[in-house]
Amino acid sequence: MSDPFSLSGFNFDEVAELEAYLAGSDKSYAEVKAEDAVLVENVSSGAAIAMNTATMSDPPIFSAFMLGCLLNVVGIVIVMLTTEMDTHYVMKSFWGCVTSSALYVILWVLSNGMPR
């Protein structure tokens, strides 16, 4: 019985060539497939999408600010991991964390009065 996750018979040279071409151009996999079918004829679209994850650098589901605001430090970590440490997004999530923390302190002071 053959292993369904076996990589034998898979030619990584073709995927590497396609990855190098996509990294050097502003074209997507679909555009390359439509224009240059020879380059992608032996590469499945699933493999090509998996190799071309460099363009997927936005935070998932919510914006970076909202992730920081709603999840605080955990949101910052999620943003760091999903955006490959992009400082623009990390700072947005940091300011979201600061904003929610400030709102929490303000609401606490309003509900409990100023500490003496």
C-alpha positions in Angstrom: 0.0 0.0 0.0 1.4 3.4 -1.0 1.6 6.2 1.4 -0.7 9.1 0.3 1.6 11.7 1.8 4.7 10.3 0.0 6.6 12.8 -2.0 8.2 10.3 -4.3 7.6 11.1 -7.9 7.1 14.8 -7.2 9.5 17.1 -9.1 10.4 20.0 -6.8 12.5 21.6 -9.6 9.4 22.6 -11.5 7.8 24.1 -8.4 11.1 25.9 -7.5 11.2 27.3 -11.1 7.6 28.5 -10.8 8.2 30.0 -7.3 11.3 31.9 -8.6 9.3 33.3 -11.5 6.4 34.3 -9.3 8.7 35.9 -6.7 10.4 38.0 -9.5 7.1 39.2 -11.0 3.9 40.9 -9.9 1.8 38.2 -11.5 -0.4 35.7 -9.7 -0.5 32.0 -10.3 -3.7 32.3 -12.3 -2.2 34.9 -14.5 0.9 32.8 -15.2 -1.2 29.8 -15.9 -3.3 31.7 -18.4 -0.2 33.2 -20.2 2.4 30.6 -19.9 0.9 27.1 -19.6 4.3 25.4 -20.2 5.6 26.8 -16.9 2.7 25.4 -14.9 1.8 22.2 -16.8 3.4 19.8 -14.3 2.6 21.8 -11.2 -0.7 21.4 -9.4 -2.5 24.6 -8.3 -2.5 23.4 -4.7 1.3 23.1 -4.7 1.7 26.4 -6.4 -0.6 28.2 -3.9 1.3 26.6 -1.0 4.6 27.8 -2.4 3.3 31.3 -3.0 2.3 32.3 0.5 4.6 35.4 0.6 1.7 37.5 -0.6 -0.6 36.5 2.2 0.8 38.8 4.8 -2.4 40.4 6.1 -3.6 39.5 9.6 -6.4 36.9 9.6 -10.1 37.7 10.1 -9.8 41.1 11.9 -7.5 44.0 11.3 -4.3 44.2 13.3 -5.7 46.9 15.5 -8.8 44.9 16.4 -6.8 41.8 17.1 -4.6 43.8 19.5 -7.7 45.5 21.0 -9.8 42.4 21.5 -7.0 39.9 22.4 -4.3 42.1 23.8 -0.9 40.4 24.0 -2.3 37.2 22.4 -3.5 39.4 19.5 -0.1 40.9 19.1 1.5 37.4 18.9 -1.1 36.3 16.3 -0.3 39.4 14.2 3.5 38.8 14.6 3.1 35.2 13.4 0.7 35.8 10.5 2.4 38.9 9.1 6.0 37.6 9.4 6.9 40.3 12.0 5.8 43.2 9.7 6.4 46.2 12.0 3.5 48.2 10.5 0.9 45.6 11.5 2.6 44.8 14.8 2.5 48.5 15.8 -1.2 48.7 14.9 -1.9 45.7 17.1 0.2 47.2 19.9 -1.8 50.4 19.7 -5.0 48.4 19.8 -3.7 46.7 23.0 -2.9 50.1 24.5 -6.3 51.5 23.6 -8.2 48.6 25.1 -6.1 48.8 28.3 -6.7 52.5 28.6 -10.4 52.0 28.1 -10.4 49.3 30.8 -8.6 51.6 33.3 -11.0 54.5 32.5 -14.0 52.3 33.0 -12.6 50.9 36.3 -11.9 54.4 37.6 -15.4 55.6 36.7 -17.1 52.6 38.2 -15.0 52.4 41.5 -14.0 56.0 42.0 -10.5 57.4 42.2 -8.2 55.4 44.5 -7.2 57.4 47.6 
